[in-house]
Amino acid sequence: MSRDVPIHSWFGSYYINSDKRWENGTLSLTRTKVLFVSNQRKESLASFHLSRIMEIKMESSSFIFSTLTVLEDGNMKHWFGSLKPNRVVVYNVLEHFWRERLLSPSSEARRTECHSSKGRELINLVAGSQKRLEDTGRVLSHQGEQFDNMMQGLETIDSDLGVADKLLLELESPSWWPFGKLPWKTPQEAKAEDATRAAAAAASAAGKGSGRNKVITSIPAVVTQGGNSDLKPGCLLVLVSSLEVRDTNCQLLHRFERNEIDEIKVHSPYEITVRQRFIGKPDIFYRFLSAKMPEAMSVLDMQYKKKVDFTSEYAAFKATPASSPCGTEGPNWNEGLLQKCQETDLPLEVPAGALSQLHVLQPTVSQAEAQELKQMLMQLKNLALEAETELERQDDVLDDLTSSTDRATMHIEKHTCRMKRLL
């Protein structure tokens, strides 16, 4: 199967300069290139790599016709018009992927480099650390369950003490006593009890949520809300307890709390949909398209593993992995090889006598290994932040346990004194 699986496609028209006319077809964006295929002849009218794009602009033709222009290396200009849903959406998507390509211009070609032992050693080291952290997380989770069971037991004790307080109050102030409370019931006891409850509430509220709003990762993305096709630039923030959608000015558009997310549908390695369902009103869902989505998916797959759904569209990308070599677009094999070599840091020809120095050009850690290490470190960061959040929650539970135990002890002593007075 061809590696040119479209990430996104739009209907539109392309200006054929040689014939001085427009022809309808489909504009498609793939991992490495932009191409336009004619509807009538079913052949490619334009095909060029993202790395060869010099400029993307929204312009007007001589007939005041709104178009999108792409300037290719070699001063070749491509004109696209009648784009659906509109040219702004197409511009936002193309400009996003082109910009990310500029930030890492040779990421595709460098994936084909051989694996180095140093990189593999680092990966194994990080994998061992990740396993240790996962084991620690399981221990923390079990410890948290024990704390929760202790809190439930104390809540049962507190409820029983409340029933005992009501019974003692009936005994201390029987219905036949005409003067209200009995002389041995002092108001200071009630005031002390209220003060204890207020202090316990303040202690349990202090410090809660301090680690839940920490950002694990954030990626630039093209965002759309609901079923509309109005894609706009923004960003996706993955936090410990939620997902946030923000615009280019970092203004919050929507926050998905972790327990409110019902589904994360993966359409491709670069496009996902996050959905929150409701009963009796429309669902809230956002669609994200980003060149850096694989980085976020390594975290999302860990946090929302049971809610991640890979669609049939994703299978086409899985069948054509991004680690495959760059496709050739020239008329013969030599042009394709030249194009591939233009995107690498190694020269096509090595001068005589320089073979002994070639190892200097080889990286200690390959680009593929660096990407794998980056994803593993993101997962480590996610595990560490979740462990920190669980520790903070357990600290709060321990504070609640201490205050609840003190309060229960005080109530038992007070009830004992009251029963002794009644006797």
Buried (B, 14 or more C-beta within 10 A) or exposed (E): EEBBBBBBEBEBBBBBEEEEEBBEBBBBBBBBBBBBBBEEEEEBBBBBBBBBBEEBEEEEEEEEBBBBBBBBEEEEBBBBBBBEEBBBBBBBBBBBBBBBBEEEEBBBBBBBBEEBEEBBEBBEEBEEBBEEBBEEBEEBEEBBEEBEEBBEEBEEBEEEBEEBBEEBEEEBEEEEEEEEEEEEBEEEEEEEBEEBEEEBEEBBEEEEEEBBEBEBBBBBBBBBBEEEEEBBBBBBBBBBBBBBBBEEEEEEBBBBEBEEBBBBBBBBBBBBBBBBEEEEEEEBBBBBBBBBBBBBBBBBBBBBEEBBBBEEBBEEBEEBEBEEEBBBBEEEEEEBBEBBBBBBEEEEEEEEEEEEEEEEEEBEBBBBBBBBBEBBBBBBBBBBBBBBBBBBBBEBBEBBBEBBEEBBEBBEEBBEEBEEEEE
